[in-house]
């Protein structure tokens, strides 16, 4: 798990989460409360970046769990487009590999945090809380 230091956004909690890409296990983990965070709910799941980009304003999500690879565009490209549509949106990039370059690229693209897609539920929960909670 990696989170940007010194977030430039006002602190706020994340009540509504959306999953974008093939993140079925993450969605189920979050929806079932296994990640140890019941302060938010999963309000949408979109298999493609294009679908998420069309719907993100309507669902008024606070947090997006975004797959690194999407069927229609790179996840890194989707991060920037999501942030332009909804600047206060928190984005947690879910990566396929634990390669440092992937983490650096994800954070540079505008993601607020990065977590490995095979991380245990507790680590996913910590990543979500770290991205959503104000720095201490």
Secondary structure, DSSP 8 states (H G I E B T S, - for coil): -EE-SS-SS------EEEEESS-HHHHHHHHTTTTS--S-EEEEEESSHHHHHHHHHHHT-SEEEEESB-SSSBHHHHHHHHHHH-TT-EEEEEESS--HHHHHHHHHTT-SEEEETT--HHHHHHHHHHHHS---
